[in-house]
């Protein structure tokens, strides 16, 4: 295998992983929309979507925390505080909010994370390719979270 093929595959890895990470959102949303409320071995479909959205939101916050620690020029956004605040908002929403309210909260958090990435892109801290991928995946995730709400 040539170096160019390895390099191309490595640069596509974030997009591949992000796309795969969006699949549970799409599948859970589709199941809920079709009235499939329980999945064998996994349990309640709404709870699967709820818990997965928490895991991914916190994961995305962790990416921003890591960026804060690695990139001194990205610190003007105070990513450490923003990522911690968004994590707490998601977690408290998960614990205390109703089903509908939680999905509104987590959609807002995903949009806030996208706004942070937009600011990082504007500041030259992330590439156009990465930001466009984040924009596309966030659109899919937010639509997947909003779709079941229209059937409640």
N, CA, C and O of each residue as an XYZ file, in Angstrom:
608
protein
N       0.867     -1.191      0.000
C       0.000      0.000      0.000
C       0.895      1.229      0.000
O       1.863      1.301      0.757
N       0.575      2.175     -0.833
C       1.400      3.378     -0.929
C       1.107      4.341      0.207
O       0.063      4.276      0.856
N       2.064      5.240      0.427
C       1.911      6.246      1.475
C       0.696      7.127      1.215
O      -0.010      7.495      2.154
N       0.441      7.471     -0.050
C      -0.706      8.331     -0.379
C      -2.023      7.672     -0.020
O      -2.931      8.345      0.468
N      -2.153      6.364     -0.251
C      -3.384      5.667      0.114
C      -3.579      5.645      1.618
O      -4.691      5.854      2.103
N      -2.499      5.392      2.369
C      -2.588      5.401      3.827
C      -2.935      6.794      4.333
O      -3.757      6.947      5.236
N      -2.314      7.797      3.755
C      -2.565      9.181      4.173
C      -3.999      9.583      3.874
O      -4.643     10.221      4.707
N      -4.511      9.226      2.708
C      -5.894      9.565      2.343
C      -6.872      8.868      3.271
O      -7.857      9.465      3.707
N      -6.600      7.589      3.578
C      -7.491      6.864      4.471
C      -7.461      7.473      5.875
O      -8.491      7.559      6.543
N      -6.277      7.892      6.316
C      -6.155      8.493      7.650
C      -6.893      9.829      7.720
O      -7.517     10.126      8.739
N      -6.838     10.640      6.664
C      -7.529     11.933      6.696
C      -9.035     11.750      6.582
O      -9.785     12.636      6.992
N      -9.501     10.631      6.038
C     -10.930     10.359      5.954
C     -11.475      9.731      7.227
O     -12.691      9.673      7.410
N     -10.607      9.262      8.104
C     -11.046      8.547      9.296
C     -12.003      9.370     10.167
O     -13.020      8.820     10.590
N     -11.748     10.642     10.461
C     -12.725     11.400     11.263
C     -14.110     11.452     10.610
O     -15.123     11.334     11.299
N     -14.159     11.625      9.302
C     -15.447     11.674      8.607
C     -16.132     10.314      8.649
O     -17.348     10.234      8.822
N     -15.363      9.255      8.493
C     -15.934      7.906      8.554
C     -16.490      7.629      9.943
O     -17.610      7.136     10.083
N     -15.711      7.944     10.962
C     -16.161      7.705     12.337
C     -17.363      8.575     12.695
O     -18.279      8.118     13.378
N     -17.364      9.815     12.242
C     -18.508     10.698     12.513
C     -19.768     10.165     11.828
O     -20.853     10.179     12.409
N     -19.613      9.701     10.604
C     -20.756      9.129      9.890
C     -21.279      7.884     10.589
O     -22.490      7.717     10.738
N     -20.385      7.017     11.014
C     -20.798      5.827     11.749
C     -21.437      6.206     13.087
O     -22.380      5.557     13.539
N     -20.917      7.255     13.711
C     -21.484      7.715     14.979
C     -22.883      8.271     14.833
O     -23.651      8.276     15.795
N     -23.226      8.740     13.646
C     -24.568      9.268     13.396
C     -25.590      8.151     13.167
O     -26.792      8.375     13.303
N     -25.123      6.964     12.824
C     -26.047      5.860     12.514
C     -26.976      5.493     13.669
O     -28.162      5.277     13.422
N     -26.506      5.409     14.921
C     -27.458      5.107     16.001
C     -28.537      6.185     16.163
O     -29.663      5.870     16.549
N     -28.212      7.441     15.877
C     -29.227      8.492     15.908
C     -30.281      8.221     14.839
O     -31.482      8.254     15.110
N     -29.815      7.955     13.626
C     -30.736      7.697     12.513
C     -31.589      6.458     12.772
O     -32.805      6.484     12.584
N     -30.945      5.372     13.205
C     -31.674      4.121     13.423
C     -32.707      4.272     14.540
O     -33.856      3.858     14.385
N     -32.302      4.861     15.659
C     -33.241      5.029     16.776
C     -34.409      5.916     16.383
O     -35.559      5.626     16.712
N     -34.109      6.989     15.684
C     -35.167      7.894     15.237
C     -36.129      7.181     14.295
O     -37.346      7.327     14.414
N     -35.593      6.426     13.377
C     -36.427      5.672     12.442
C     -37.295      4.658     13.186
O     -38.490      4.542     12.915
N     -36.693      3.925     14.122
C     -37.471      2.956     14.903
C     -38.607      3.634     15.659
O     -39.739      3.148     15.650
N     -38.307      4.766     16.317
C     -39.352      5.468     17.066
C     -40.454      5.973     16.137
O     -41.638      5.899     16.465
N     -40.057      6.478     14.992
C     -41.027      6.987     14.018
C     -41.929      5.866     13.507
O     -43.107      6.084     13.226
N     -41.367      4.669     13.389
C     -42.138      3.506     12.914
C     -42.880      2.788     14.040
O     -43.558      1.787     13.805
N     -42.749      3.303     15.258
C     -43.459      2.696     16.377
C     -42.759      1.512     17.001
O     -43.391      0.730     17.712
N     -41.486      1.361     16.758
C     -40.701      0.286     17.373
C     -40.108      0.858     18.658
O     -39.105      1.571     18.625
N     -40.735      0.540     19.787
C     -40.370      1.165     21.059
C     -39.421      0.333     21.903
O     -38.891      0.830     22.897
N     -39.194     -0.910     21.536
C     -38.242     -1.760     22.253
C     -37.442     -2.569     21.249
O     -37.982     -3.076     20.265
N     -36.147     -2.683     21.512
C     -35.261     -3.451     20.650
C     -34.703     -4.636     21.429
O     -34.293     -4.483     22.579
N     -34.686     -5.809     20.814
C     -34.143     -6.977     21.498
C     -32.717     -6.716     21.988
O     -31.899     -6.146     21.266
N     -32.434     -7.127     23.187
C     -31.135     -7.007     23.850
C     -30.772     -5.583     24.270
O     -29.971     -5.408     25.189
N     -31.328     -4.575     23.632
C     -30.956     -3.188     23.920
C     -31.966     -2.463     24.791
O     -31.594     -1.590     25.575
N     -33.230     -2.810     24.667
C     -34.256     -2.206     25.500
C     -35.043     -1.104     24.826
O     -35.247     -1.111     23.612
N     -35.483     -0.153     25.640
C     -36.358      0.928     25.213
C     -35.652      1.830     24.192
O     -34.585      2.378     24.471
N     -36.243      1.973     23.037
C     -35.631      2.727     21.938
C     -35.423      4.191     22.303
O     -34.385      4.765     21.975
N     -36.384      4.796     22.970
C     -36.245      6.206     23.355
C     -35.090      6.380     24.335
O     -34.352      7.363     24.254
N     -34.927      5.439     25.255
C     -33.826      5.519     26.221
C     -32.482      5.275     25.545
O     -31.470      5.848     25.947
N     -32.469      4.431     24.529
C     -31.246      4.220     23.753
C     -30.829      5.534     23.106
O     -29.667      5.931     23.190
N     -31.772      6.204     22.464
C     -31.492      7.480     21.814
C     -31.094      8.536     22.837
O     -30.173      9.318     22.604
N     -31.780      8.556     23.952
C     -31.492      9.533     25.005
C     -30.077      9.336     25.567
O     -29.311     10.294     25.669
N     -29.740      8.121     25.921
C     -28.421      7.864     26.513
C     -27.299      8.021     25.494
O     -26.218      8.504     25.830
N     -27.549      7.615     24.248
C     -26.521      7.775     23.211
C     -26.267      9.256     22.927
O     -25.125      9.662     22.712
N     -27.323     10.055     22.928
C     -27.131     11.491     22.689
C     -26.311     12.120     23.808
O     -25.499     13.008     23.547
N     -26.503     11.682     25.036
C     -25.693     12.168     26.149
C     -24.229     11.773     25.944
O     -23.335     12.608     26.083
N     -23.986     10.515     25.617
C     -22.617     10.037     25.425
C     -21.903     10.821     24.330
O     -20.754     11.227     24.505
N     -22.572     11.035     23.208
C     -21.931     11.719     22.085
C     -21.739     13.207     22.385
O     -20.703     13.771     22.033
N     -22.706     13.846     23.022
C     -22.545     15.263     23.377
C     -21.353     15.443     24.316
O     -20.551     16.360     24.135
N     -21.239     14.578     25.309
C     -20.118     14.671     26.242
C     -18.797     14.374     25.523
O     -17.784     15.020     25.791
N     -18.810     13.408     24.622
C     -17.625     13.105     23.815
C     -17.192     14.337     23.016
O     -16.008     14.671     22.978
N     -18.148     15.004     22.385
C     -17.822     16.207     21.603
C     -17.292     17.321     22.507
O     -16.383     18.054     22.117
N     -17.844     17.450     23.691
C     -17.311     18.422     24.660
C     -15.873     18.077     25.014
O     -15.035     18.967     25.158
N     -15.589     16.799     25.153
C     -14.229     16.353     25.452
C     -13.252     16.692     24.347
O     -12.088     16.990     24.615
N     -13.712     16.648     23.108
C     -12.851     17.052     21.987
C     -12.463     18.517     22.146
O     -11.312     18.887     21.915
N     -13.419     19.345     22.537
C     -13.108     20.765     22.726
C     -12.176     20.977     23.913
O     -11.294     21.835     23.856
N     -12.354     20.218     24.974
C     -11.465     20.314     26.123
C     -10.034     19.956     25.677
O      -9.078     20.659     26.007
N      -9.907     18.866     24.931
C      -8.596     18.464     24.420
C      -7.978     19.528     23.533
O      -6.773     19.769     23.589
N      -8.801     20.162     22.716
C      -8.291     21.214     21.849
C      -7.788     22.392     22.683
O      -6.767     22.997     22.356
N      -8.497     22.711     23.748
C      -8.074     23.789     24.650
C      -6.687     23.475     25.231
O      -5.824     24.349     25.305
N      -6.491     22.227     25.637
C      -5.228     21.844     26.247
C      -4.080     21.807     25.245
O      -2.933     22.068     25.609
N      -4.378     21.485     23.983
C      -3.340     21.331     22.973
C      -3.024     22.594     22.184
O      -1.919     22.729     21.659
N      -3.958     23.506     22.093
C      -3.821     24.648     21.186
C      -4.004     25.950     21.960
O      -5.129     26.371     22.231
N      -2.906     26.570     22.306
C      -2.986     27.798     23.108
C      -3.726     28.913     22.376
O      -4.319     29.782     23.016
N      -3.701     28.902     21.055
C      -4.401     29.948     20.304
C      -5.916     29.739     20.304
O      -6.671     30.671     20.025
N      -6.357     28.530     20.614
C      -7.801     28.260     20.676
C      -8.382     28.652     22.029
O      -9.590     28.537     22.237
N      -7.559     29.104     22.932
C      -8.021     29.398     24.285
C      -8.844     30.672     24.378
O      -9.497     30.906     25.395
N      -8.829     31.495     23.347
C      -9.640     32.721     23.405
C     -11.132     32.409     23.469
O     -11.920     33.276     23.848
N     -11.542     31.186     23.106
C     -12.942     30.775     23.238
C     -13.219     30.186     24.618
O     -14.366     29.877     24.943
N     -12.187     30.033     25.419
C     -12.283     29.401     26.725
C     -13.020     28.061     26.630
O     -14.018     27.820     27.310
N     -12.494     27.218     25.774
C     -13.111     25.920     25.514
C     -13.225     25.062     26.757
O     -14.130     24.234     26.859
N     -12.322     25.248     27.699
C     -12.391     24.468     28.925
C     -13.695     24.739     29.668
O     -14.377     23.804     30.088
N     -14.038     26.000     29.830
C     -15.267     26.361     30.541
C     -16.514     26.021     29.720
O     -17.500     25.519     30.259
N     -16.464     26.293     28.432
C     -17.616     26.016     27.566
C     -17.904     24.518     27.534
O     -19.057     24.102     27.652
N     -16.863     23.714     27.374
C     -17.083     22.261     27.300
C     -17.612     21.719     28.624
O     -18.476     20.841     28.627
N     -17.113     22.223     29.737
C     -17.616     21.782     31.029
C     -19.063     22.221     31.242
O     -19.880     21.441     31.732
N     -19.380     23.442     30.884
C     -20.749     23.944     31.055
C     -21.727     23.138     30.207
O     -22.796     22.758     30.685
N     -21.370     22.876     28.953
C     -22.266     22.111     28.082
C     -22.426     20.673     28.568
O     -23.515     20.106     28.475
N     -21.358     20.085     29.080
C     -21.447     18.740     29.645
C     -22.424     18.713     30.812
O     -23.266     17.820     30.902
N     -22.312     19.687     31.704
C     -23.215     19.736     32.859
C     -24.657     19.973     32.447
O     -25.570     19.381     33.024
N     -24.875     20.829     31.460
C     -26.231     21.078     30.964
C     -26.835     19.779     30.434
O     -27.984     19.457     30.735
N     -26.059     19.037     29.647
C     -26.550     17.759     29.103
C     -26.840     16.766     30.222
O     -27.900     16.140     30.240
N     -25.927     16.623     31.130
C     -26.089     15.637     32.197
C     -27.275     15.976     33.095
O     -28.082     15.104     33.421
N     -27.378     17.236     33.492
C     -28.513     17.634     34.339
C     -29.833     17.493     33.581
O     -30.838     17.077     34.159
N     -29.836     17.836     32.298
C     -31.030     17.637     31.481
C     -31.408     16.169     31.406
O     -32.585     15.819     31.491
N     -30.414     15.314     31.247
C     -30.643     13.875     31.187
C     -31.280     13.378     32.484
O     -32.191     12.550     32.462
N     -30.794     13.889     33.604
C     -31.287     13.444     34.908
C     -32.648     14.025     35.273
O     -33.461     13.354     35.908
N     -32.898     15.271     34.873
C     -34.037     15.991     35.436
C     -35.139     16.360     34.444
O     -36.278     16.581     34.855
N     -34.834     16.431     33.176
C     -35.817     16.935     32.214
C     -36.716     15.818     31.691
O     -36.352     14.642     31.708
N     -37.866     16.209     31.239
C     -38.763     15.264     30.572
C     -38.130     14.826     29.251
O     -37.145     15.406     28.793
N     -38.710     13.805     28.658
C     -38.218     13.293     27.374
C     -38.111     14.416     26.344
O     -37.061     14.600     25.730
N     -39.179     15.152     26.160
C     -39.213     16.219     25.157
C     -38.220     17.320     25.508
O     -37.456     17.768     24.652
N     -38.230     17.756     26.761
C     -37.325     18.836     27.177
C     -35.875     18.424     27.009
O     -35.048     19.233     26.588
N     -35.554     17.173     27.332
C     -34.169     16.720     27.183
C     -33.720     16.806     25.726
O     -32.609     17.256     25.448
N     -34.570     16.381     24.796
C     -34.168     16.425     23.395
C     -34.021     17.860     22.903
O     -33.170     18.131     22.056
N     -34.809     18.757     23.401
C     -34.632     20.180     23.064
C     -33.288     20.667     23.614
O     -32.556     21.386     22.934
N     -32.975     20.272     24.839
C     -31.701     20.662     25.457
C     -30.521     20.105     24.663
O     -29.582     20.837     24.347
N     -30.566     18.829     24.347
C     -29.415     18.217     23.688
C     -29.265     18.728     22.250
O     -28.144     18.828     21.751
N     -30.368     19.050     21.581
C     -30.264     19.684     20.258
C     -29.569     21.034     20.403
O     -28.688     21.367     19.610
N     -29.958     21.806     21.405
C     -29.312     23.110     21.643
C     -27.824     22.934     21.942
O     -27.005     23.737     21.495
N     -27.471     21.897     22.687
C     -26.055     21.646     22.986
C     -25.299     21.281     21.715
O     -24.196     21.782     21.495
N     -25.864     20.425     20.880
C     -25.187     20.089     19.625
C     -25.012     21.326     18.739
O     -23.985     21.474     18.077
N     -25.996     22.199     18.726
C     -25.864     23.441     17.953
C     -24.814     24.364     18.568
O     -24.077     25.031     17.842
N     -24.742     24.408     19.892
C     -23.702     25.210     20.558
C     -22.315     24.653     20.243
O     -21.378     25.418     20.015
N     -22.178     23.327     20.230
C     -20.900     22.714     19.874
C     -20.517     23.038     18.434
O     -19.343     23.260     18.135
N     -21.505     23.064     17.543
C     -21.241     23.440     16.160
C     -20.809     24.901     16.077
O     -19.909     25.235     15.306
N     -21.438     25.775     16.862
C     -21.048     27.184     16.887
C     -19.594     27.329     17.346
O     -18.845     28.133     16.791
N     -19.195     26.553     18.358
C     -17.802     26.579     18.813
C     -16.883     26.145     17.678
O     -15.844     26.763     17.444
N     -17.264     25.085     16.974
C     -16.448     24.644     15.841
C     -16.397     25.710     14.746
O     -15.361     25.889     14.106
N     -17.493     26.407     14.529
C     -17.494     27.494     13.552
C     -16.491     28.573     13.952
O     -15.741     29.076     13.115
N     -16.482     28.920     15.225
C     -15.525     29.914     15.725
C     -14.090     29.408     15.577
O     -13.192     30.178     15.234
N     -13.874     28.124     15.832
C     -12.545     27.538     15.638
C     -12.153     27.574     14.166
O     -10.999     27.839     13.830
N     -13.110     27.309     13.299
C     -12.860     27.376     11.855
C     -12.519     28.804     11.438
O     -11.561     29.026     10.696
N     -13.301     29.769     11.913
C     -13.019     31.177     11.595
C     -11.629     31.584     12.055
O     -10.950     32.365     11.388
N     -11.212     31.056     13.189
C      -9.896     31.382     13.729
C      -8.759     30.558     13.140
O      -7.613     30.681     13.572
N      -9.071     29.720     12.157
C      -8.041     28.912     11.519
C      -7.548     27.748     12.364
O      -6.473     27.207     12.103
N      -8.324     27.350     13.383
C      -7.912     26.272     14.278
C      -8.348     24.908     13.779
O      -7.745     23.901     14.149
N      -9.394     24.846     12.936
C      -9.803     23.589     12.313
C      -9.967     23.841     10.815
O     -10.147     24.980     10.383
N      -9.905     22.784     10.046
C      -9.966     22.919      8.585
C     -11.400     23.085      8.089
O     -12.364     22.762      8.782
N     -11.503     23.590      6.888
C     -12.804     23.711      6.231
C     -13.446     22.334      6.067
O     -14.650     22.174      6.263
N     -12.654     21.370      5.715
C     -13.155     20.000      5.522
C     -13.760     19.447      6.817
O     -14.841     18.858      6.804
N     -13.058     19.641      7.920
C     -13.564     19.159      9.207
C     -14.842     19.903      9.584
O     -15.807     19.288     10.039
N     -14.853     21.217      9.399
C     -16.054     21.973      9.769
C     -17.253     21.560      8.915
O     -18.358     21.419      9.438
N     -17.054     21.368      7.623
C     -18.161     20.946      6.763
C     -18.694     19.577      7.181
O     -19.901     19.336      7.147
N     -17.780     18.677      7.577
C     -18.211     17.369      8.058
C     -19.029     17.527      9.337
O     -20.068     16.886      9.493
N     -18.563     18.379     10.251
C     -19.286     18.622     11.508
C     -20.657     19.221     11.232
O     -21.634     18.860     11.889
N     -20.739     20.116     10.286
C     -22.011     20.735      9.920
C     -22.987     19.677      9.410
O     -24.147     19.649      9.821
N     -22.520     18.818      8.524
C     -23.391     17.772      7.960
C     -23.837     16.787      9.032
O     -25.017     16.444      9.101
N     -22.923     16.333      9.859
C     -23.269     15.354     10.887
C     -24.192     15.979     11.931
O     -25.131     15.330     12.392
N     -23.937     17.228     12.305
C     -24.817     17.902     13.273
C     -26.225     18.044     12.706
O     -27.200     17.887     13.441
N     -26.347     18.334     11.425
C     -27.673     18.436     10.807
C     -28.405     17.094     10.884
O     -29.591     17.050     11.209
N     -27.709     16.017     10.589
C     -28.312     14.679     10.649
C     -28.714     14.346     12.082
O     -29.813     13.844     12.318
N     -27.833     14.622     13.035
C     -28.094     14.307     14.435
C     -29.282     15.112     14.965
O     -30.177     14.559     15.603
N     -29.284     16.411     14.698
C     -30.384     17.253     15.203
C     -31.717     16.866     14.564
O     -32.748     16.847     15.235
N     -31.695     16.562     13.280
C     -32.928     16.112     12.618
C     -33.389     14.779     13.199
O     -34.585     14.566     13.394
N     -32.447     13.886     13.477
C     -32.791     12.590     14.060
C     -33.370     12.742     15.463
O     -34.245     11.971     15.858
N     -32.894     13.719     16.211
C     -33.415     13.956     17.551
C     -34.778     14.657     17.501
O     -35.630     14.422     18.358
N     -34.979     15.505     16.512
C     -36.244     16.258     16.413
C     -37.369     15.417     15.819
O     -38.524     15.599     16.206
N     -37.082     14.520     14.912
C     -38.113     13.755     14.233
C     -39.054     13.016     15.180
O     -40.270     13.139     15.032
N     -38.542     12.252     16.150
C     -39.482     11.549     17.041
C     -40.361     12.495     17.856
O     -41.466     12.129     18.256
N     -39.875     13.701     18.100
C     -40.668     14.661     18.882
C     -41.947     15.065     18.141
O     -42.939     15.436     18.768
N     -41.920     14.991     16.835
C     -43.107     15.375     16.067
C     -44.219     14.334     16.168
O     -45.353     14.593     15.765
N     -43.896     13.154     16.708
C     -44.892     12.089     16.836
C     -45.412     11.951     18.265
O     -46.236     11.082     18.552
N     -44.925     12.814     19.157
C     -45.343     12.717     20.568
C     -46.573     13.561     20.788
O     -47.089     13.621     21.904
